[in-house]
Amino acid sequence: MRFQLLGPLSVTDGRDLVMLPPSKPTALLAALLIRPGSIVSADRLRDIVWGEEHPTTAKTALQSCVLRLRRLFAKYGIEHQAVVAVAGGYRIDADAETLDLLHFRRLVEQAAASGNDSELYTLRSALALWQGGLLSNVPSDLLHRDEVPRLTEERLRVLERVCDIELEDGRCREALVDLWEVTRVYPAHERFAEQLIEALYRTGRQTEALAEYRRIKGHLRERLGVDPRAELQGLELAILRGEDLGRVEVARRRAALAGHATERTAAPGVQDPQDSPASAGRDALAAPHPLPLPLPPIPSVPGFTGREHEVHSLVSQLTTERPGGDSERAPFAVLSGAPGIGKTALALHVAHLVSRHFPDGCLLVPLTRPDGSPRPAEEAADELRRALPAGPGTGRGRSLLVLDDVVHPDQVRPLLTAYACGAAIVTSRMGLAALVATHGGTVHRLGALDPEQSQALLTAVLGRERIAAEPTAALPLATACGHHPLALRIAAARLLTRPRLRLADYADWLRHDPVGRLSLADDPRMSVPQRLDEALKRLPPVLAEAHLRLAASPHDPLTTSGAAGLLGLPEDTAEQVIERLLDAGLLEEGQPGAFWTHDLLRAHARRAAGSSVDHAPALLRPPRHGEFPQLDGTRPAALR
């Protein structure tokens, strides 16, 4: 059994969770768990449970409250977690296995001692232990006044470090997700504001960065009557000057700013922004150098396993010298497949392996915005020109581009032509056959991992000891995840945060709802259902409708004639639908003419079909006479 203090106070065995009711025993338990292994005086406990103006009967009532707490422990079979009476007070013993607060602190210590590759992953696991409002079911004004702020500060320090790592690694878009939220919850927290401003500027959002500086500056002046600290003021000045933060050693810049808190200097011709922001803005915008938009460098992929054949093939392709110094075409590869199948992870892993062959560096170029809309080629090309000034047209540069999440061939054709002196890895849910037809390259269609690769991934993340403790449980767990890389990583992350949860029990739990339960509450991006929902939103509505209807059907394998019957379409039209779904990564082809849908996509379609009790959703209603999907997503009135 495990106490969960980082949220509403609760008790769990890893499968079932009991939320304790607001009561005096609950307040007493919280007071003891906040100081695990330490003696909490009886006077302090009475103040916590009854308030500082507690009644004269509180001494006797405290003993009664302890008895009620012990009965509660007996009810849930945790008598070994005894409330110990000692001279002057009470104590409860706990460790990282029985109290999430201690588990959180242990993970933070492990992260600090680990290398950069695993520090972020470990800190994210620690933050995942925080579940909702801290002690929201504990009726104690004293705890909420004295202890909740102290515990909250521990979480904020970890979140601050996570955002620092992401900014240092160039993962500015990932950092923005956390920073938007935390700066609104803590509007006066200057360090988070500084991180948000930096992340916005590094992603090319200068106007928003300056607006955020004005927000924190106005808040501090209105509420506290002070100006932002020197680091924030220096960051605003750097943005107005159009400085490239990617070329400044962040720690050195901050140290310099801290040492000159009252002695800010301005570039020639640019006034101090606090004295004349309008003038500074005009001078900065008139500067001869364009505003740099640093692209994120290649992040690492902790615990990458499997895909040995693809890794070997890609490394060989990207590092083999082209005969005769041919620079007509950049060597490039297309990685395609279903959502969450591991395309980006493979691309980043290979990029790290071959990075020494590309002296101008390896750059990650996201070609889809956070809302799923494609970015135009001109926007990506503009970023590349600023990030690689010596590359195109000079014959000197050699870089590797990871063009991630491409939606259409026209997004990357100009980039492949302009950067022919380097190489590229293109990831896309689409097959991008038209791109390969015009620019050559190789295509790697990724599917689910095989059982050995799935087990290797679980072992890499969970550790050999955890897997060896249940040697027959890893395969059923991988099967429950459909051997799907994203699902496996989500499951492994959940198991890491629950060290006493058995793999076999977790696999059984997953099988009841394999899609709905493959999500992490602290990060909406780590969610199988959300990833699949996003994939459907990118399709024309009628094509999404066709996918859901076909995937939810019992036909396995699916044939063109079977699809035609299910959709009420002629076979030639059903064949077009199947081709589109194959290209979108939502269908796989086995033998010629036989198609199948991944188990998680089938479960997602069945879940969507059963999500409405009263009526069928528009995408799932039976087709009307004369309707069929067109390639442009329109519905003609009738067949002709």
Disulfide bonds with the S-S distance in Angstrom:
none
